């Protein structure tokens, strides 16, 4: 059996939504200090809907594929729908990841949430802190490195 699914390989070799959005409504950057992967996600939001999303990822093939898939999963979705995306859903959509690469899907989920939190903060929109990672106490967060 192959280590990576055809879907993972496709999203790695042909990633969707790569790049930067000029004047984004929200930006989230997360990283894993142990492996060195860094994901940055940009959102353009209109009427509570993510109308455009781009990413920049420095990392392995699983990190790039996870970022690409995550952007595909939230594009055109409401903020609440995007917040509901889990790393397990990213893994399932990719057709699986090796156990030692599951952290890449966690980063994808966290980058979505970090970008939405940034949007909320920029626009003074109240939010439930429990919906977001605890960045002040996260040992792997880019903000603490």
Backbone bond lengths (Angstrom), bond angles and torsions (degrees), N, CA, C in turn:
res aa  C-N    CA-C-N  psi(-1)  N-CA   C-N-CA  omega(-1)  CA-C   N-CA-C  phi
1 X - - - 1.452 - - 1.540 108.70 -
2 X 1.318 115.87 139.87 1.466 121.34 179.92 1.523 110.39 -69.95
3 X 1.321 115.89 148.06 1.458 121.67 178.92 1.527 111.06 -66.62
4 X 1.343 117.25 -36.13 1.463 122.37 -178.29 1.520 110.43 -121.89
5 X 1.317 115.80 142.33 1.461 121.29 178.54 1.526 110.24 -71.20
6 X 1.327 116.24 164.32 1.462 120.65 175.87 1.525 110.63 -60.91
7 X 1.328 117.18 -34.65 1.464 121.12 -179.79 1.524 110.75 -66.75
8 X 1.321 117.19 -43.35 1.468 120.44 176.91 1.525 109.37 -59.76
9 X 1.314 116.83 -47.98 1.468 120.64 -178.54 1.525 111.25 -62.60
10 X 1.333 117.64 -38.02 1.456 121.30 178.78 1.529 111.17 -65.28
11 X 1.338 116.76 -45.25 1.467 120.01 -179.84 1.529 111.88 -71.48
12 X 1.319 117.53 -24.50 1.464 120.40 175.14 1.535 110.69 -76.02
13 X 1.317 116.93 -47.25 1.466 119.92 -176.07 1.532 112.86 -81.38
14 X 1.329 117.28 -24.06 1.467 122.59 179.30 1.523 109.80 -132.16
15 X 1.322 118.53 61.88 1.466 119.74 -175.55 1.522 111.96 -63.11
16 X 1.319 115.08 142.84 1.457 122.14 178.49 1.523 109.38 -95.06
17 X 1.331 115.92 148.33 1.465 122.58 171.43 1.529 114.36 62.78
18 X 1.315 116.88 35.09 1.463 121.18 178.56 1.522 108.95 -79.39
19 X 1.311 115.86 139.81 1.454 120.18 173.96 1.510 112.35 131.21
20 X 1.309 113.52 -162.40 1.460 121.60 -175.14 1.523 108.35 -126.66
21 X 1.312 116.57 141.59 1.462 121.36 173.87 1.523 107.10 -95.84
22 X 1.313 115.86 125.34 1.465 120.27 175.09 1.518 108.21 -71.72
23 X 1.316 117.31 134.66 1.451 123.44 -179.31 1.541 112.36 55.65
24 X 1.334 116.67 55.60 1.469 119.62 -178.65 1.526 111.60 -71.39
25 X 1.312 115.21 157.53 1.472 120.91 175.86 1.526 111.04 -83.12
26 X 1.309 117.11 -26.27 1.458 121.70 177.83 1.512 110.57 -152.39
27 X 1.338 115.78 142.64 1.461 121.88 177.95 1.516 107.92 -134.16
28 X 1.308 116.49 132.23 1.456 120.83 176.18 1.508 110.61 -128.19
29 X 1.330 116.41 132.26 1.458 121.06 177.55 1.519 108.65 -127.31
30 X 1.322 115.55 127.05 1.457 121.61 179.06 1.522 108.44 -134.99
31 X 1.307 115.68 160.38 1.453 119.43 179.37 1.507 112.30 -155.28
32 X 1.318 114.86 165.95 1.446 122.65 177.22 1.526 107.17 -119.91
33 X 1.324 115.78 110.92 1.462 120.77 -175.79 1.528 112.64 -62.48
34 X 1.324 117.64 -30.88 1.460 120.53 -177.63 1.519 113.16 -69.17
35 X 1.334 116.46 -42.66 1.471 118.52 -176.05 1.522 112.73 -102.63
36 X 1.323 117.19 -15.42 1.455 120.61 178.27 1.515 115.36 88.41
37 X 1.340 118.13 0.65 1.461 120.49 178.95 1.528 110.48 -68.26
38 X 1.321 116.39 136.82 1.462 122.61 175.83 1.520 108.14 -132.58
39 X 1.339 116.33 130.32 1.461 121.82 177.30 1.512 109.26 -121.31
40 X 1.320 114.67 136.59 1.453 121.04 175.32 1.519 107.40 -128.06
41 X 1.333 116.74 126.13 1.451 121.90 -177.96 1.517 110.09 -120.11
42 X 1.321 115.41 136.91 1.464 123.54 -179.52 1.525 108.65 -116.01
43 X 1.332 116.56 135.04 1.462 121.30 179.50 1.519 111.34 -121.92
44 X 1.316 115.56 142.44 1.457 123.60 168.01 1.530 104.92 -117.67
45 X 1.328 115.68 121.59 1.467 121.10 -173.28 1.523 109.66 -122.78
46 X 1.328 115.15 132.20 1.464 121.83 175.42 1.521 108.38 -133.79
47 X 1.338 116.23 128.55 1.466 121.48 179.09 1.528 112.23 49.98
48 X 1.349 115.77 43.75 1.464 122.74 176.42 1.541 113.65 71.04
49 X 1.332 117.54 12.63 1.464 121.92 -179.99 1.524 109.05 -118.04
50 X 1.328 116.25 136.79 1.463 121.91 176.93 1.527 107.16 -78.75
51 X 1.326 115.77 102.85 1.460 120.83 -176.22 1.529 112.07 -88.71
52 X 1.331 116.59 -21.19 1.459 120.22 175.15 1.521 108.49 -151.43
53 X 1.311 115.66 147.98 1.458 122.19 178.68 1.526 108.04 -148.94
54 X 1.305 115.29 136.97 1.466 121.74 177.48 1.533 108.22 -135.51
55 X 1.309 115.67 160.60 1.462 119.21 176.89 1.519 110.99 -141.74
56 X 1.321 113.67 155.79 1.458 123.34 169.05 1.522 105.58 -129.93
57 X 1.317 116.04 124.52 1.456 120.50 -178.50 1.517 109.98 -129.60
58 X 1.316 114.43 130.88 1.456 122.04 171.59 1.514 105.16 -107.99
59 X 1.329 116.55 109.30 1.450 118.21 -178.37 1.512 112.05 171.66
60 X 1.305 113.93 -166.31 1.458 122.03 -176.26 1.531 111.05 -77.43
61 X 1.312 115.91 176.26 1.456 121.84 179.19 1.516 113.13 -58.99
62 X 1.326 116.96 -37.61 1.466 120.48 179.11 1.522 111.02 -67.06
63 X 1.315 117.21 -35.35 1.466 120.93 178.63 1.526 110.21 -68.78
64 X 1.317 116.64 -42.84 1.464 120.73 179.00 1.527 110.10 -65.69
65 X 1.323 117.22 -45.33 1.466 120.80 179.41 1.528 110.94 -63.12
66 X 1.324 117.47 -40.63 1.466 121.02 179.14 1.525 110.95 -64.63
67 X 1.321 117.09 -41.91 1.468 121.44 177.72 1.521 110.73 -62.46
68 X 1.324 115.53 -47.62 1.457 121.06 -179.40 1.525 110.91 -59.57
69 X 1.313 116.83 -48.54 1.467 120.99 -179.35 1.524 110.73 -63.13
70 X 1.326 117.15 -42.54 1.466 120.30 -179.47 1.522 111.19 -59.95
71 X 1.341 116.96 -40.98 1.469 118.63 179.33 1.521 110.68 -65.31
72 X 1.310 117.34 -39.34 1.462 120.92 177.86 1.534 110.85 -63.48
73 X 1.320 116.14 -35.49 1.465 120.58 -177.48 1.524 113.29 -72.65
74 X 1.349 118.10 -25.60 1.467 118.88 -176.16 1.520 113.90 -105.76
75 X 1.301 117.86 -14.32 1.473 120.36 -179.53 1.526 109.52 -63.00
76 X 1.335 115.41 126.69 1.461 120.85 -179.05 1.519 114.30 85.16
77 X 1.325 116.51 -1.04 1.469 121.39 -179.12 1.524 110.48 -94.63
78 X 1.328 115.42 159.54 1.459 119.70 173.53 1.521 109.02 -73.31
79 X 1.303 115.02 165.32 1.465 119.63 177.62 1.526 110.19 -59.31
80 X 1.324 117.10 -44.39 1.469 119.96 -179.99 1.529 111.65 -61.64
81 X 1.326 117.00 -39.75 1.466 119.85 177.65 1.528 110.59 -64.96
82 X 1.324 117.15 -40.02 1.465 120.83 179.09 1.525 111.16 -66.07
83 X 1.337 116.12 -39.94 1.468 119.58 178.32 1.529 112.20 -63.83
84 X 1.310 116.72 -24.24 1.465 120.76 -178.59 1.529 113.09 -81.92
85 X 1.332 117.77 -10.44 1.469 120.80 179.98 1.528 108.86 -68.24
86 X 1.322 115.42 129.93 1.465 121.35 -179.44 1.526 110.85 -111.15
87 X 1.316 115.09 162.32 1.464 118.58 176.75 1.526 110.71 -62.07
88 X 1.325 117.80 -33.23 1.470 120.47 178.31 1.525 110.77 -63.37
89 X 1.331 117.02 -39.47 1.461 119.94 177.78 1.533 110.79 -65.20
90 X 1.322 116.92 -37.63 1.470 120.87 176.93 1.526 109.33 -63.24
91 X 1.321 116.72 -47.02 1.473 121.34 179.12 1.521 110.31 -60.22
92 X 1.327 116.75 -46.71 1.469 120.37 -179.67 1.527 111.21 -61.21
93 X 1.342 117.10 -42.48 1.463 120.99 -179.94 1.533 111.20 -64.51
94 X 1.319 116.47 -30.23 1.470 121.19 178.03 1.528 112.59 -80.94
95 X 1.312 117.59 -7.98 1.457 120.34 -177.00 1.510 112.55 81.39
96 X 1.349 116.00 20.66 1.458 121.70 177.35 1.516 112.70 102.77
97 X 1.328 113.77 157.15 1.462 123.02 172.95 1.521 107.13 -137.58
98 X 1.333 117.67 150.94 1.464 118.95 173.75 1.533 109.89 -60.46
99 X 1.315 116.70 149.37 1.467 121.49 -176.41 1.522 112.25 -53.44
100 X 1.326 117.26 -38.99 1.465 119.97 -177.67 1.534 112.69 -75.77
101 X 1.333 117.40 -0.24 1.469 121.89 178.37 1.533 112.55 -115.90
102 X 1.315 117.43 4.56 1.468 120.50 -179.18 1.524 112.31 -62.41
103 X 1.325 117.20 -27.03 1.468 119.81 179.16 1.536 111.35 -60.55
104 X 1.320 117.65 -24.49 1.472 120.67 178.57 1.523 110.76 -65.67
105 X 1.322 116.63 -38.80 1.463 120.00 177.82 1.525 110.62 -70.14
106 X 1.316 117.28 -31.18 1.473 121.00 176.36 1.529 109.09 -65.14
107 X 1.321 116.89 -42.77 1.462 120.11 177.41 1.523 111.37 -61.54
108 X 1.324 117.35 -37.51 1.468 120.51 178.58 1.531 110.10 -62.48
109 X 1.327 116.45 -46.56 1.469 120.17 177.37 1.524 110.76 -61.11
110 X 1.319 116.60 -44.75 1.460 120.47 -178.39 1.530 112.32 -66.39
111 X 1.334 117.75 -33.69 1.467 119.51 179.84 1.525 110.87 -69.16
112 X 1.325 117.38 -36.35 1.467 121.03 174.46 1.523 109.35 -59.57
113 X 1.317 115.43 -50.58 1.465 120.43 -177.07 1.521 111.64 -65.00
114 X 1.321 117.39 -38.71 1.463 120.32 179.27 1.531 111.05 -65.18
115 X 1.326 117.61 -38.42 1.466 120.97 179.12 1.527 110.67 -68.41
116 X 1.320 116.64 -39.22 1.470 120.02 178.30 1.524 110.24 -68.63
117 X 1.323 117.14 -40.38 1.469 119.68 177.28 1.528 110.18 -60.95
118 X 1.322 116.96 -41.40 1.461 120.71 177.57 1.530 110.44 -60.70
119 X 1.310 117.23 -42.60 1.472 121.88 177.38 1.525 110.48 -59.92
120 X 1.327 116.21 -46.53 1.468 120.26 178.88 1.529 110.79 -60.26
121 X 1.322 116.32 -45.50 1.463 120.29 -177.56 1.528 111.93 -66.36
122 X 1.332 117.75 -42.43 1.467 121.31 179.25 1.529 112.11 -61.75
123 X 1.332 115.76 -30.65 1.461 120.90 -175.05 1.525 113.02 -105.90
124 X 1.337 116.06 10.81 1.471 121.31 179.89 1.530 112.42 51.56
125 X 1.330 115.63 42.30 1.462 122.21 178.08 1.524 107.62 -94.21
126 X 1.335 117.60 123.40 1.469 119.20 178.87 1.535 110.69 -64.79
127 X 1.318 115.43 145.20 1.463 120.10 179.63 1.516 109.80 -146.71
128 X 1.324 115.08 162.33 1.455 122.79 178.39 1.532 107.96 -87.35
129 X 1.324 116.90 114.87 1.473 121.35 -179.17 1.524 113.23 -56.66
130 X 1.326 117.64 -26.78 1.468 120.74 -177.92 1.530 112.62 -67.48
131 X 1.334 116.87 -15.19 1.464 120.30 -179.97 1.521 112.84 -80.39
132 X 1.329 116.84 -9.51 1.451 120.91 -172.16 1.518 111.85 -123.48
133 X 1.347 116.62 155.40 1.471 119.43 176.41 1.526 110.62 -61.89
134 X 1.299 115.94 149.76 1.463 122.02 178.41 1.526 108.50 -84.66
135 X 1.338 115.79 81.78 1.469 120.79 -173.29 1.520 113.78 -62.72
136 X 1.313 117.45 -30.05 1.467 118.69 -178.44 1.520 111.98 -67.76
137 X 1.336 116.72 -25.17 1.461 120.61 -177.69 1.523 113.73 -115.28
138 X 1.322 116.61 13.24 1.466 120.98 -176.90 1.525 109.98 -89.34
139 X 1.296 118.04 119.63 1.459 121.32 -178.86 1.520 112.38 -69.55
140 X 1.340 118.33 -24.02 1.450 120.56 -176.28 1.510 114.63 -99.18
141 X 1.303 118.48 -1.74 1.455 122.43 -174.60 1.529 111.33 -71.51
142 X 1.334 116.14 139.23 1.476 120.45 179.07 1.523 111.83 -59.80
143 X 1.316 117.83 -30.51 1.465 121.04 -177.86 1.518 111.49 -65.76
144 X 1.315 117.25 -21.13 1.468 120.83 -177.17 1.519 112.92 -103.94
145 X 1.309 117.63 3.13 1.474 120.18 -177.73 1.505 110.84 -93.95
